[in-house]
Amino acid sequence: MAFKKRLSAKKKSELCLQCGKCCMAMTFSGGEVDDDARDEIHWMELHGLKIDYVIERGKTEYYFTIPQRCGALVEADGKFTCGVYDTRPQMCKDYDGRMEGPFGVADCLWRYESEGRPLPVSGPVRIQPRG
């Protein structure tokens, strides 16, 4: 995918503060789908995990998503911040929600902005209280 414009770090931060969607779940690669994996996938589906399949280099691989929001995500007045921003893991620093496939966020605000599309008018994600 070709992006229309490069986003500054300031603009990315502004957009992230409106969203927080990339911190609402965790997606992992499960590997190649084989007989052993089919049993694991079945178990994951029975436990409510979302499974995505991608064909890469002629092989089907699967990805599973755990619907658990990050414990460090803090919401205040419809804005989001990372409670451990200065010490956040490297994978958080490297993450780009515009990625295609299971690791990306389909409605990432970075994606809208960098593609020159208008931002959605729907409100920010509402976080359910833990309980």
ZIBEL-V731331 format. One line per field, one symbol per residue. psi: psi as a letter, one per 30 degrees, with the letter a starting at -180 (. if undefined). burial: b if it has 24 or more other ideal C-beta (glycine too) atoms within 12 Angstrom, else e. Layout:
psi: ???
burial: ???
//
This chain:
psi: kkkelkkleeeeeeeeffdgefgflkklkfakjaeeeeeeeeeeefggkkkkkkjkhgkkllkkkjijlkffkkkkhglklkfhefglleeeefkjffklaffljehkfeeeeffglkkkflllkkkkkk.
burial: eeeeeebeeeebeebbbbbbbbbbbbbeebeebeeeeeeebeeeeeeebebbebeeeeeebbbbbeeebbeebebeeeebebeeeeeeeeeeeebebbeeebbebebbbbbbbbeeeeeeeeebbeeeeee
//
